[in-house]
Amino acid sequence: MGAMERINNTPLPFAYVAHLRTFMLFYLLFLPWALTASYGPLGSPVITFLVALAMLGIEGAAVACERPFGTNANHLPMDAFCRTVARNVAQSLDQAEDFAGAP
């Protein structure tokens, strides 16, 4: 459990998160002007919307993956993992007891 607790209790530094979000905001704000020459005034917002949808989706997935242990639908099923490990250990101990009495 120690390694999982370290992962769960180590957040990303605030400066790193703030820098990435600020850069993404400015990128998405100025992208329509950069695309207007290539795609025109009607195509530029559509392309910008698709790029924004992809980038904000990736950012949302990154936020969800930052804390992988919990009880939400996107978290790792640690209870199931622990039950599987406990069952495997119990089976191994039962098999070890069977061999302990063998000549």
Phi, psi and omega in degrees: 000337184301316181293321180293322178294322178295318178297314183291328185265007180251094180282162173291143178300140183301319181298322180295312180296316180297319180296314181297317181291322178294315178299316180296320179299310180295322178300312182290331178289322183265352180300319180301320179292325179289329182271347184299321181296324183274320188249356179081173184289341179266328181280332182300313179295327180293313179296318179298319179299316180295318178295317179296319178300315179294312183293318179290329174293318177296319179295320177295321177294322178295320178295319179294327181277349183296324179241089188281349185250126180172203183243004178286167182297330183272356181275160179292140181280075185295326178298317178294319177300315182294321177297319179296316179296316180297319178296317179295320178294317179298318177296319179296319178294322177297318178293323179294323178293324178297321181280340182294328181272354182286147180290000000 
